Amino acid sequence: MKRKLLIKNQNITVDIKKSKRAKRMRIAVYCDGSVVAVHPDNISFSKILLIIENKISWIKEKIDFFNSRPNIPIFKGGKREYIKNKDNAFELVKNKVEYFNQFYKFHYNKINIKNQKTRWGSCSSKKNLNFNYKIIFLSEELQNYLIVHELCHLKEFNHSKKFWDLVRLKITNLNQISKILRKHIR
């Protein structure tokens, strides 16, 4: 449900969504200026408003940041864009997975291309590699990082030091790439 909220003299439209998978409340500000609050079942609306109110400075800061950075690509693609680009994204991802897996030699089952709003990629417990179709709009450096990141989850299903050490075997400028990727909010 979209709610226009007046908090501390700030008019903010927040899309409030309930999620059975959420364990805690999460607020995201996207590069188009939209704000989404995802919350678990067991949280009251007044608590949701209180959390949003406590984060209003952060929310405003993020909105101002994105408004001042017109060079950050905004990917608003819907179902039509997804269908149009899905096959190209699959070919790109498949080729890069095969290339990097010559080094890692990890076993995976399937590669899936999805239309996700909040993720670039994931690795399932069934060893399926999932990627956002928008990966094709990123630089090669970011594409490689995302592929290697998910590949390494096949060996280390966490973000431990061992996991990051595996990633660094192929992605040497990891800190720089992570900063760049955070700017490309989905």
For each residue, the residues with C-beta under 8 A, 3 or more apart:
1: 15 16 17
2: 13 14 15 16
3: 13 14 15 16
4: 11 12 13
5: 11 12 13 14 49 52
6: 9 10 11
7: 10 12 49 52 53 56
8: 53 56
9: 6
10: 6 7 56 60
11: 4 5 6
12: 4 5 7 35 52 56 59 60
13: 2 3 4 5 34 35
14: 2 3 5 35 36 37 52
15: 1 2 3 34 35 36 37
16: 1 2 3 36 37 39 48
17: 1 36 37 38 39
18: 22 38 39 40 41
19: 22 38 39 40
20: 40 41
21:
22: 18 19 25 26 38 39 40
23: 40
24: 40
25: 22 37 38 39 40 43 48 51
26: 22 37 38 39
27: 35 36 37 38 51 52 55 58 59
28: 35 36 38 118 185
29: 33 34 35 59 62 63 66 185
30: 33 34 35 36 66 117 185 186
31: 66 69 72 74 184 185
32: 66 74 76
33: 29 30 63 66 67
34: 13 15 29 30
35: 12 13 14 15 27 28 29 30 59 63
36: 14 15 16 17 27 28 30
37: 14 15 16 17 25 26 27 48 51 52
38: 17 18 19 22 25 26 27 28
39: 16 17 18 19 22 25 26 43 48
40: 18 19 20 22 23 24 25 43
41: 18 20
42:
43: 25 39 40 47 48
44: 47 48
45: 48 49
46: 49 50
47: 43 44 50 51
48: 16 25 37 39 43 44 45 51 52
49: 5 7 45 46 52 53
50: 46 47 53 54
51: 25 27 37 47 48 54 55
52: 5 7 12 14 27 37 48 49 55 56 59
53: 7 8 49 50 56
54: 50 51
55: 27 51 52 58 59
56: 7 8 10 12 52 53 59 60
57: 60 61
58: 27 55 61 62
59: 12 27 29 35 52 55 56 62 63
60: 10 12 56 57 63 64
61: 57 58 64 65
62: 29 58 59 65 66
63: 29 33 35 59 60 66 67
64: 60 61 67 68
65: 61 62 68 69
66: 29 30 31 32 33 62 63 69 72 185
67: 33 63 64
68: 64 65
69: 31 65 66 72 183
70:
71:
72: 31 66 69 183 184 185
73: 137 184
74: 31 32
75: 134 137 186
76: 32
77: 80 81 82 85 115 133 134
78: 81 82
79: 82 83 115
80: 77 83 84
81: 77 78 84 85 133
82: 77 78 79 85 86 115 133
83: 79 80 86
84: 80 81
85: 77 81 82 88 89 133 134 136
86: 82 83 89 90 113 115 133
87: 90 91
88: 85 91 92 136
89: 85 86 92 93 113 131 133 134 135 136
90: 86 87 93 94 111 113
91: 87 88 94 95
92: 88 89 95 96 135 136 143
93: 89 90 96 97 111 113 129 131 135 147
94: 90 91 97 98 111
95: 91 92 98 99
96: 92 93 99 100 143 144 147
97: 93 94 100 101 108 111 129 147 151
98: 94 95 101 102
99: 95 96 102
100: 96 97 103 104 144 147 148 151 170
101: 97 98 104 105 106 108 151
102: 98 99 105
103: 100 169 170
104: 100 101 151 152 154 155 166 170
105: 101 102
106: 101 151 154 155
107: 127 154
108: 97 101 111 127 128 129 151 154
109: 126 127 128
110: 128 129
111: 90 93 94 97 108 128 129 130 131
112: 128 129 130 131
113: 86 89 90 93 130 131 132 133
114: 130 131 132 133
115: 77 79 82 86 132 133
116: 119 120 132 186
117: 30 186
118: 28 186
119: 116 122 130 132 186
120: 116 131 132 134 135 146 181 186
121: 129 130 131 132 135 146 147 149 150
122: 119 129 130 150 153
123: 127 128 129 130 150 151 153 154 157
124: 127 128 130
125: 157
126: 109
127: 107 108 109 123 124 154
128: 108 109 110 111 112 123 124
129: 93 97 108 110 111 112 121 122 123 150 151 154
130: 111 112 113 114 119 121 122 123 124 150
131: 89 93 111 112 113 114 120 121 135 146 147 150
132: 113 114 115 116 119 120 121 135 186
133: 77 81 82 85 86 89 113 114 115 136
134: 75 77 85 89 120 137 138 186
135: 89 92 93 120 121 131 132 138 143 146
136: 85 88 89 92 133 143
137: 73 75 134
138: 134 135 142 143 146 184
139: 142 143
140: 143 144
141: 144 145 177 180
142: 138 139 145 146 177 180 181 184
143: 92 96 135 136 138 139 140 146 147
144: 96 100 140 141 147 148 170 171
145: 141 142 148 149 167 171 174 177 178 181
146: 120 121 131 135 138 142 143 149 150 181
147: 93 96 97 100 121 131 143 144 150 151
148: 100 144 145 151 152 167 170 171
149: 121 145 146 152 153 167 171
150: 121 122 123 129 130 131 146 147 153 154
151: 97 100 101 104 106 108 123 129 147 148 154
152: 104 148 149 155 156 163 166 167
153: 122 123 149 150 156 157 163
154: 104 106 107 108 123 127 129 150 151 157
155: 104 106 152 163 166
156: 152 153 160 162 163 166
157: 123 125 153 154
158: 163
159: 163 164
160: 156 163 164
161: 164 165
162: 156 165 166
163: 152 153 155 156 158 159 160 166 167
164: 159 160 161 167 168 174
165: 161 162 168 169
166: 104 152 155 156 162 163 169
167: 145 148 149 152 163 164 170 171 174
168: 164 165 171 172 174
169: 103 165 166
170: 100 103 104 144 148 167
171: 144 145 148 149 167 168 174 177
172: 168
173: 176 177
174: 145 164 167 168 171 177 178
175: 178 179
176: 173 179 180
177: 141 142 145 171 173 174 180 181
178: 145 174 175 181 182
179: 175 176 182 183
180: 141 142 176 177 183 184
181: 120 142 145 146 177 178 184
182: 178 179 185
183: 69 72 179 180
184: 31 72 73 138 142 180 181
185: 28 29 30 31 66 72 182
186: 30 75 116 117 118 119 120 132 134
